[in-house]
Amino acid sequence: MQVRKNDTVLVMTGDDRGKTGRVMRILTKTDRVLVQGVNMVFKHMKRSMDYPHGARIQREAPLAVGNVMLVCPACSKATRVAMVTGADGRHSRTCKKCKQAITVGEE
């Protein structure tokens, strides 16, 4: 998975196509991501001590990771990611458009 927590991503498909947001959580078992302010759904809450009359809470729902694309912090464009092996043998993410390294969680 090329997307990490705190990355900025662009939604490519669905009702929220064209929206950008920060990745809040990665769900690796189901290959989904939770993006802030995107794919908002209503959760209906039953009556309880916190909600004596019940409630409708709006919150984010997970998106498939294939439906989002990473936004490069250097060139501010949605891009694919290249994994480059450095001289010390470590892998790093690189923007395919501007060839700049993408650090973890940079915005």
N, C-alpha and C positions, 0 to 999 in steps of 0.2 A: 504494500500500500504506500503510495507516494505522498499522501496527505497526512499531516501531523497536527497535533493539537496547537491552537493559536495561529495556524496558517489562515490567510485570507483566501477564500475560494469564490468562484463564480458559478452559479447554478446554470446548467446548460439545457435542461429539459424540464417539462412540467409546468404547472401553474405559476411558479415563481421564477421562470426563465429570465435571465438577465440580472437578477439580484445578486449582490455580493454580501458576504458576512464572514465572521470569524468562527473557526471550528472550535466548538466548546468541548466535544467529546467524540472519541472514536470507538465504535463498536466492532471489534475485530472478528468476532464469531459470526456475525451476520453481514459483514462488509458494508456497514452503514456509518454515516457521520451525522452529528447533531450540529447544525449551523445556527448561529445566533440571529434571530429575527426572520428566519426563512422557514417555510412549510408550517405555518401556525395552524393549530387545530384546537378545538374546544374539548376540554375534559369536564364531564359532568360529575359533580361531587354530590354524594349522598348527604343527607342531614347528619350533622355530628356536633360535637361541642365547639369546634372551630367554625363551622358553617351551620348555624341553627336553622336556616331556611333552605339549605342546599346552595349550590353555586355552579357557575360555568366559568372555568378557568381557562384562559388561552395560554398555550405553551407550544414550544417547538416539537416537531416530530422528526424522527431520523429520516435521512435521505440515503439512497444508494450511492456508494462512493463513485460509481461510474457516471453519475449524473452531475458531478461537480468537477471543476477544473481549477487548479492552483493558479493564483494571481501572483506574478513575480514582483517582489518588493522593489527591484531595481528599475524595471521598465514599465511596471504597472499594467501589464497585459496578461490575459489568460494564456497559459502556456502548458505544454507537456513538460515532463521532468526527465532529465537524463541522469543516470547514476554514473558518476565518474570515480574511478579509483585513483587516489593520489599516490605520490612517491612512497609514502609511509604505509601503503596498503589499506588505508581507510577509505570508505565510500562516502561520497558527498552528493547532495542533490544540486543539479545545475539547470538553469533555464535554457530551453532549446532555442529561444529567440535571441537573447542578448548574451548568452554564454557566461552569465554571472552565477556565482555560487549562492545557493539559497540556504540561509542558516535556519535553525530550528526555531519556530515560533516568531520569526521576524515579520513585521507588518509594514 
